[in-house]
């Protein structure tokens, strides 16, 4: 994760956040876009995997999971409560340096509650990085938190910017959903945007 203040927050409060994140099911958080998942599980990259709830859920559905989490406290707890089949990496947006030499392409990239921790310049780099991870017709899911900053250091993200940045890198929005906070926080709301990767031509890099 590019923002050091945010990463420090997640490290300092890792045990409390781990317990909080595990208190609500992944199906409840992500239920709105589950109809977009392919019928056959493939390779998924969970960027900003936090407590490992979503990584574990996707693993249970048959997905091969690569989980990226830059906050050491959360990553240590998540790894300890995950099966060895989940590949945990110390990495995050915007550059995703640990994946650069793997040359893996993913059927699904999940970025839940991370994008608003990046400033505008970092978001531009991040979208370029993420677009290169997706297979043709791969699915990118980004969830954004809106509400008061509790010390995690949020940046304002405009939907028009998100759509324009995605389109610049060959991604088309196929679904959007606004929803209340799963933890019942009245001032917190979420917006999820799902994008499909265009089929790349043979001369694409």
Long-range contacts (C-beta under 8 A, 24 or more apart in sequence): 1-48, 1-70, 1-71, 1-92, 1-93, 1-114, 1-117, 1-118, 2-92, 2-93, 2-94, 2-117, 2-118, 2-119, 2-122, 2-126, 3-117, 3-118, 3-119, 3-122, 3-153, 5-152, 5-153, 6-117, 6-152, 6-153, 7-70, 7-71, 7-92, 9-151, 9-152, 9-153, 10-50, 10-71, 10-73, 10-74, 10-152, 11-71, 11-72, 11-73, 11-74, 12-73, 14-71, 14-73, 14-74, 14-76, 14-77, 15-73, 15-77, 17-50, 17-51, 17-74, 18-50, 18-51, 18-74, 18-77, 18-78, 20-183, 21-50, 21-51, 21-53, 22-51, 22-53, 23-183, 24-53, 24-182, 24-183, 25-53, 25-57, 26-53, 26-54, 26-56, 26-57, 26-58, 27-57, 28-182, 29-54, 29-112, 29-143, 29-182, 30-54, 30-112, 30-141, 30-143, 30-192, 32-175, 32-177, 32-179, 32-192, 33-141, 33-175, 33-177, 33-192, 33-194, 36-139, 36-141, 36-174, 36-175, 36-194, 37-61, 37-108, 37-139, 38-107, 38-108, 38-139, 41-107, 42-106, 42-107, 42-108, 42-135, 43-104, 43-105, 43-106, 43-107, 43-108, 44-106, 44-107, 44-108, 44-109, 44-110, 45-99, 45-104, 45-106, 45-108, 45-109, 45-110, 45-133, 46-110, 46-112, 47-92, 47-93, 47-96, 47-109, 47-110, 47-111, 47-114, 47-130, 48-92, 48-93, 48-111, 48-112, 48-113, 48-114, 49-75, 49-78, 49-88, 50-74, 50-78, 50-112, 50-113, 51-77, 51-78, 52-77, 52-78, 52-79, 52-81, 52-82, 52-86, 54-110, 54-112, 55-82, 55-86, 56-81, 56-82, 56-83, 56-86, 58-108, 58-110, 59-83, 59-85, 59-86, 63-108, 66-99, 66-104, 66-106, 68-92, 68-96, 68-98, 68-99, 93-118, 93-122, 93-125, 93-126, 93-129, 93-130, 94-118, 94-122, 94-123, 94-125, 94-126, 94-129, 95-125, 95-129, 96-129, 96-130, 96-133, 99-133, 104-133, 105-133, 105-134, 105-135, 105-138, 106-133, 106-134, 106-135, 106-138, 107-135, 107-138, 107-139, 108-138, 108-139, 108-140, 108-141, 109-133, 109-134, 109-138, 109-139, 109-140, 109-141, 110-141, 111-140, 111-141, 111-142, 111-143, 112-141, 112-142, 112-143, 113-143, 113-144, 113-145, 115-142, 115-143, 115-144, 115-157, 115-162, 116-144, 116-145, 116-154, 116-155, 116-156, 116-157, 117-152, 117-153, 117-154, 117-155, 118-155, 119-155, 120-155, 120-161, 123-157, 123-161, 123-165, 124-165, 127-165, 127-166, 127-168, 127-169, 127-171, 128-169, 130-169, 131-166, 131-169, 131-170, 131-171, 131-197, 134-171, 134-197, 135-197, 136-197, 136-198, 136-199, 136-200, 137-196, 137-197, 137-199, 138-196, 138-197, 139-194, 139-195, 139-196, 139-197, 140-166, 140-171, 140-194, 140-195, 140-196, 140-197, 141-192, 141-193, 141-194, 141-195, 142-192, 142-193, 142-194, 142-195, 143-190, 143-191, 143-192, 143-193, 144-190, 144-191, 144-192, 144-193, 145-188, 145-189, 145-190, 146-188, 146-189, 146-190, 146-191, 147-181, 147-185, 147-187, 147-188, 147-189, 148-187, 148-188, 159-191, 159-193, 162-193, 163-193, 166-193, 166-195, 170-197, 170-198, 170-200, 171-195, 171-196, 171-197, 171-198, 172-196, 172-198
